[in-house]
Amino acid sequence: MKPRVSIIMGSTSDLPVMEKAAKLLDEFEVPFEIHALSAHRTPEEVEKFAKNAKQRGIEVIIAAAGMAAHLPGVIAAMTPLPVIGVPIKASLDGMDALLAIAQMPPGIPVATVAINGAMNAGILAIQIMANGDETIATKMEAYKESLKSKIVKANEELKTIEFKFKTN
């Protein structure tokens, strides 16, 4: 089994957040790999990874980083693949990471999800891949439908809750 998605994080301390993307990819049966790489501590390894990812069969990269959060942008600068950035709440409530990832210069985009939004990063990676993979597209459609049914069920449950001035 060859990975189609790479989950990259600046440190293994990011794993509790990034597990959400990994679990979602697992649920969708999309092969993936996980690596810890640092734009500041292992720049040569980051460059080697980014420049070789496409040739290895990687289709989408999910890159997480906190604080200065240069990792997603550095990877995006060195690969033609789509990069999804996950800002990690490490300091300043994650706002520093969010801004560092979202404010990329023209020509070097990084799709950026919410702070600690690894699950949405996984969903976005799957949606990107679904454009060329009917099996994944069908699974994504079923997943989206399941989200809808959860809300319908929640509204049915809300109907049973009584308050003196509740009108529905």
Steps between C-alpha positions, in 0.01 A plus 500: 500500500647834393402823675286748309492766775780623725428632846796709608538667838770716648515286813344183637334723760259587213388137468194526729360763261613331179357162599162633393619525139663157524182340636292655223740382228492155660119506498503585128763230437747751355862392552706767676829557674588709806832677554645755739702759309602847608551795267747639755668192648510266198482727194696260276258215578202728433647593161570136412146400602329784310699458180444122487139474623333504157738242354422271796128510416388754759196696378431735793710619794351597835757701694455613860703752690472728801650832598711631207332227288723513195477128417192503272626798299852366464360170371263684264793699360677178398220279362231528233262299723213659695599575859245533777624685807380424851585775749577347840400676820844521658516865603286813463195268479628385160447838334872532424497166318174579318635828367839351409334226295220704343710802397696339217647703215343487153584180317555290814151417629434291809138403558456580868247348738403612848734491797537130596270422203665174398169327435404762240847468350436128456161569344649757262775257397238235427287749303803595288572133429132427429523707180694218338384198700137386476532265800612783726236732349224251586628466857515880535142537380387241757701678771338835417156336503575355846575852627159611377324210670672583831344849493159364405522260796614780731198711403268208575659471844469876557124476439468286813660759728243715674527854631222723620541749215637269228279521192609199295 
